[in-house]
Amino acid sequence: MVGYHSVLVISPKFHPILDPDFLPAVLWNRAYLAKVRESGRPQNLAIALERGDGSVSVYRTTTLPHEGANIALNQRYTERLLKFLLWQKGGHLVTIAGNPHIAGYLRGIYAPGGARAFDWKFIGESVHGRPLTIQAAGFEDTPAEKEVATPLGRHLEGCRIGFDLGASDRKCAALMDGEVIFSEEVAWDPSVQPDPQYHFNGIQDSLQRAAAKLPRVDAIGGSSAGVYVANEIRVASLFRAVPQHLFDTRVRRLFFELKDAWGGIPFQVVNDGEVTALAGSMALNDNAVLGIAMGSSLAAGYVTPQGNITTWLNELAFTAVDYRENAPVDEWSGDPGVGAQYFSQQAVGRLLTPAGIDLPSDLPLPRKLIEVQTLMAAGDARARKIYETIGVYLGYNIAHYADFYEIRNLLVLGRVLSGAGGDLILATAGQVLKAEFPELAEQIRFHIPGEKEKRHGQAVAAASLPSIQKQESRHAIS
């Protein structure tokens, strides 16, 4: 190893067969912190992230004395750490408490023209509607932590509608006291539609079809990929064809418009990853659930040990999982080694050439995945190597996630995990956990949703989001 890694002892017990240079983030961080302890001079550092709702997350750690060869190591450690925290928890105001030199370095990296300009703009302007600001403070002046966990969901009384908006279909279900009495999927193609009315009409159509099966509608809950703050759409790929001025004037408060159309009844929409985790928590009757979905990208959601959904982002597709200096670069963010390249259809596509599988370069990634799944079902050794490689990635990164989340249950789903290949991914990840992180192997259990849970679990969980107050009016179906 050279550069950042030449002075750290990192010896993985497993190397992905198709990607042997993979350097697990969890092992790099642990080697760095071991060096901090060995130095005998640990320096306290805290990173505080404040969000628009006034909530504050604080992560406390230690660094090497900021001198000589240690400077590059400190910069690498804190830059990757801040990257994870920004995409896990979000925040428009970051306080680096304990070292003004590190604060200054990070301020230059997360800035227009800096290496992390994408993160600066996305987290700041797109998510929080204001510039991302990084300030320095003394360690003793670390802002007080103020986490907000939202007690959404698990409300099953009454007549409810639950919906989930996907890139190729929209799912909708009608429930009476928690029982699904109607469920359907309707194909649509929202990501290429520039007119917000298309989206409004499509969602409204699904709601009306479900409402027709109910005597009344007491509440509506929904989920969709993207970032939602108090029902306001901040960022969502479903609307990427909508011009910015129409997004600002019509899309941003689309769900408020729909709520008004339904007489102002309780109406709640959150990120689909959070609803997936909530559905898993409800099915398991347990909490501390991290849900990850490996599809076109990597989606995630989290239910706290207390059973609540947080106000965090949990956008793990953008968090770094591979610390080698020449890691694959994410084409959107321009950052190397982030989760989307390791836990998605993108990962399968990237591993085709090392596996010796030749498919047309213009074949869409979903089709490439189908080809690999077909080969795997036929016992092809090349396809097996792809899934084994992803399994090693996953095993190490479950441990990485466990450094930032309290996890008892890992909910795993998505097209990459379908079939025999998915079974091999989980088996390989389990082997990595048992050998490298035995305490986590004992603590965390995997959960794969069954077909009924896949079909109805998301809709039930989404429908359960709003609470119904007795004084709130109900929307009667004529």
NORQUI-V763108 format. One record per backbone hydrogen bond with DSSP energy under -1.0 kcal/mol. NH is the residue of the N-H (numbers start at 1). CO is the residue of the C=O. If there is no record, write none. Layout:
BEGIN
NH,CO  NH,CO
END
This chain:
BEGIN
5,2  6,3  8,5  19,16  22,19  25,321  28,24  29,25  30,26  31,27  32,28  33,29  34,30  35,31  36,32  37,33  38,34  39,35  40,37  43,63  45,61  46,97  47,59  48,95  49,57  50,93  51,55  54,51  56,146  57,49  59,47  61,45  63,43  67,65  70,67  71,68  74,70  75,71  76,72  77,73  78,74  79,75  80,76  81,77  82,78  83,79  84,80  85,81  86,82  87,83  88,84  89,85  92,50  93,50  94,133  95,48  96,135  97,46  98,137  103,99  104,100  105,101  106,102  107,103  108,104  109,105  110,106  111,109  114,111  116,109  117,114  120,116  121,117  122,118  123,119  124,120  125,121  126,121  127,122  128,124  130,124  133,92  135,94  137,96  141,138  142,139  146,56  150,309  152,150  153,465  155,464  160,175  161,219  162,173  163,221  164,171  165,223  166,169  170,186  171,164  172,184  173,162  174,182  175,160  176,179  177,158  179,176  181,174  182,174  184,172  186,170  188,168  193,190  198,195  200,196  201,197  202,198  203,199  204,200  205,201  206,202  207,203  208,204  209,205  210,206  211,207  212,208  213,210  214,211  217,475  218,159  219,159  220,266  221,161  222,268  223,163  224,270  227,235  229,232  232,229  233,252  234,227  235,227  239,236  240,237  242,239  247,243  248,244  249,245  250,246  251,246  252,247  254,251  257,253  258,254  259,255  260,256  261,257  262,258  263,260  264,259  265,262  268,220  270,222  272,224  275,271  276,272  277,273  278,274  279,275  280,276  281,277  282,278  283,279  284,280  285,281  286,281  288,304  289,303  290,409  291,301  292,411  293,299  294,413  295,297  299,293  301,291  303,289  304,308  307,304  309,150  311,148  314,88  315,87  316,314  318,315  321,337  322,337  323,23  327,324  330,335  334,330  337,328  339,319  340,317  341,338  342,339  343,339  345,295  348,344  349,345  350,346  351,347  355,351  356,353  357,352  363,360  368,364  369,365  370,366  371,367  372,368  373,369  374,370  375,371  376,372  377,373  378,374  379,376  380,375  384,380  385,381  386,382  387,383  388,384  389,385  390,386  391,387  392,388  393,389  394,390  395,391  396,392  397,393  398,394  399,395  400,396  401,397  402,398  403,400  404,401  405,401  408,288  409,288  410,445  411,290  412,447  413,292  416,294  417,414  418,415  423,419  424,420  425,421  426,422  427,423  428,424  429,425  430,426  431,427  432,428  433,429  434,430  435,431  436,432  437,433  440,437  441,437  442,438  443,439  444,440  445,408  447,410  454,450  455,451  456,452  457,453  460,456  461,457  462,458  463,459  464,460  465,462  472,469  475,217  477,215
END
